[in-house]
């Protein structure tokens, strides 16, 4: 949602879906870089997306946005400096 991307998951692979996911990953990579992080490659971006989209992470982010709970600790660093 934050990137404005609209993707629908499908079990059948397609070039169109692949290009959509690739565009999304590149948008997230660019956002991470703008936030001061340095993903080494799109695998780092994949892991960032995977970790932040987990239900537990989503709940923690919602609680933090509401001002409750402590700030979430980073699960993994996007770059090995």
N, C-alpha and C positions, 0 to 999 in steps of 0.2 A: 504493500500500500504506500509506503513512504516514497518509493521510486516512481509511483504512477503506473507500474507494470501490471498487466492483467494476464496472468497465465493460468491455464487449466491443466492440471496433471492428467496424464493419460498413460495407460499401460502400453499402448502401441507407439513405438518411437516414430518420430517424423523429423524431417529437416526443419520444418517451421518451429516445432517445439524446441528443438535443440538451439536454434538461433535465438529464440525468446529467452531461454535459460542463460545462454551466453551473454546476451545483452544485459539481463538482470545482474549477473555476476560482475560484469564490468562496471555497471552503475554502482553496485555495492562497493567494489574495489575503489572506485573514484571517491566515494563518500568516506570510506575508511581513511584514505590518504588525506582528504580535506580535514579530517578530525585528528590528524597527527600520527596515525598509525601507518605501518609500513608492511602490508602483506607482501610476502615474497612472490606469490603466484596465486592462481585461482583456486588452488587447493586450500590455501589459508582462508580465502574468501568463503569457500564451501564450508569449512569448519566453523567460521564465524556465524554463517547463516544457520547451520545445523544446531549449534549451541544456543543461539539466541531465540530460535523458534521452538525449543523444547517447552512443553507446558509449564514446567517448574520455573524456567527462566521468564516466560511470559507473565506468570503470576508475580514473580519478584519485581519485574519492571513496572507492572501496574501498581503494586503497593508502593514502590519508590516514587512513582509519578503522583500518587495521592498524598505523599508526604509521610507515609508510614514505613516502618522497617528501616533497616540500615542499608546503605548503598551496597549494591551487589558487588562482590569481589570478582575480578576478572577470572574466567575459567582458564583461558589460554591466551598467550600473547601472540599477536599477529605477526611479529617479526622477532628474530633473535638478535636484534640491534647489531 
